[in-house]
């Protein structure tokens, strides 16, 4: 499904120079993955489609700013999609909160990953997330994958926002220590 | 880097910061190399969380919507002068993307030339810029006339939304200075009307708000542009 890094790099370079056919191929190669990412955050197809449209228009105008040293083309595209989707849900107050997700399911899902990301990076993150206290891990994963805000997490875990902030900070610090050791 | 800044960088990538914290993070990404590196580290380290998600094909009509948007863009609705200015801002921005906000603001000061030079009173300028979108807003503070002026040089509010300008003094909550909806629109506020105004450490940010501005008096939408104030030459 997802083209390899060299191919994406070539399509992104073409897009940066205004080549529509390269951009169209880039869309064909990456949109199912980005739509899945955006849909998980937006939950509602209409909102997700608007966010995906906005994502690709940003890619069209900013492709020349991609720098290989900042990561792979796939992770750059995913970051734009995530940010756009999170902004879209923050603007809306009527999107139902996803209250039944768990961090664990994502960690299991990562075990199935066969494409896009470096296998060693995937295994390192899985290992380190599994080692976190459950609440810290769930907060980090729900924020990243479902775009949950601190307020939504506070509601889900029935704790004050300040506590959620502490969990997030400890979770990130512990994760960093573990990933540093694993690297 | 402090522990607080480390947490800020991590939460910035997670997407859990409030508008004022996010403005601070965006400012640091542009001005602090260690903070920018921390943000890159988190982007790379957390990216595998996207790895296992099962792809979902978007509906077939979406590509034609994107294609239509490619031709439209905000540029097509702006007058010729503004398109030219937008292009120049774009070139300036690509050229200075890696330099500090100070150097970037100085570049724009030179580019805007006579408007900012030749007076003795203290003048400050902030370029509100984002790592995303081809948008920019210029904020000028003139201690001589006592006026803060914000001009949209290439920023357009999304449909039915307003771009709201906030002054965030060092350690203060954001204070609204008004809304800027169209390219070329301008806000003028007397410094005397901004309590505890100080150019030192001041940040200006633009958030995306409901039409007419935030209903609560605090930022409610995402930060779209942010910049720190520097002394103009």
Interface residues (C-beta under 8 A of the other chain):
Chain A: X1 X2 X20 X23 X24 X27 X31 X32 X33 X35 X36 X37 X39 X40 X45 X49 X52 X53 X56 X57 X58 X60 X61 X62 X64 X65 X70 X71 X75 X78 X79 X80 X82 X83 X86 X87 X90 X91 X106 X108 X109 X110 X111 X112 X113 X115 X116 X117 X118 X121 X122 X124 X125 X126 X140 X141 X143 X144 X145 X147 X148 X149 X150 X153 X168 X169 X172 X173 X175 X176 X179
Chain B: X3 X6 X7 X10 X11 X14 X15 X16 X18 X40 X42 X43 X44 X45 X46 X47 X48 X49 X50 X51 X52 X53 X54 X55 X56 X57 X58 X59 X62 X63 X65 X66 X69 X70 X73 X94 X97 X132 X133 X134 X161 X208 X221 X222
